[in-house]
């Protein structure tokens, strides 16, 4: 760890990325408030736990997950609660001020009153992972779920998608896999064209007949379990299956439209629509494959409307982005009070 980190190691900040699949917490030393951050950033401790979206697992389980992952990160870092100066949580399911207040109250009971606590949707942590804590631009997350979220430099924000599978997040991993399962059932019924998805999905799940897909799906309809089939869909599309290819094309359209909606609502591209702005790309669905690169196809679609879009693949994980949001917020408060 460098001298800059050591100079402030008596105080730390926590960043939490709380998702539907997993929750990550990192502990960073409170760095000097300057315009330059050390590279690499000194991470004192990192802990991982399960889902913390209370819409998926309930309030008590989500609260316990957040408390446990923060406690573990502090323990790994060799510090206790008294060393914490600020905490930023980006949590899936925080879609309204009431949601943020609920999570804030959970965390307020854990830390002393002087600790600054910031609660956002997990998309904010993902955006900050690409902008190093500065909330400006648009982030597209496409993993188990999907969402586009944007901020302007003056603090306005907007989102598109992220409403979950029932309300149509079809560009998500869940959405892609659910469409593939539907295609297999429809093909088996004779309602749609045959597809190699049938053989490959049955092999992947260890099933012998499409009839068994119904029981498999409803036995445990968790989002992540179904989304895990995305690589099978991509493989079939790369092998030339038309049904799988159409599913991925639809996902690209859905994801690109959500980014464009946010950019328009916030005028991120300026009055003429040609200004530059960052688009942070996060999530397994957007990672490059052999021939089918969903992330690149999304950006190409966005480029057709907004030529100033600047795609960013983050160098740090969203939990670190959350910690940097806390650091930047503290920095602004200190500077506003006339201190350095």
Protein Blocks (a to p, Z undefined) as FASTA:
>chain_A
ZZklmmmmmpccddddddfkbccddddddddddfbdcdddddfbdcddddfbfklnojkl
mmmmmmmmmmmmmmmnopafklpmbdcdddehiabfklmmmmmmmmmmmpcfklccdddd
fklmmmmmmnnopagdjdddddfbccdddddfkopacdeehiojknopakbmklmmmmmm
mmmmmmmnopaccdfklmmmmmmnopabfklmmmmmmmomcfklmmmmmmmmmmmmmnop
aklmmmmmmmmmmmmmmmmmmmmmnomnojnopaccddddedjklpccfklcfklmmmmm
mmmmmmmbccdddfbdfklmmmmmmmmmmmmmmmmnopZZ
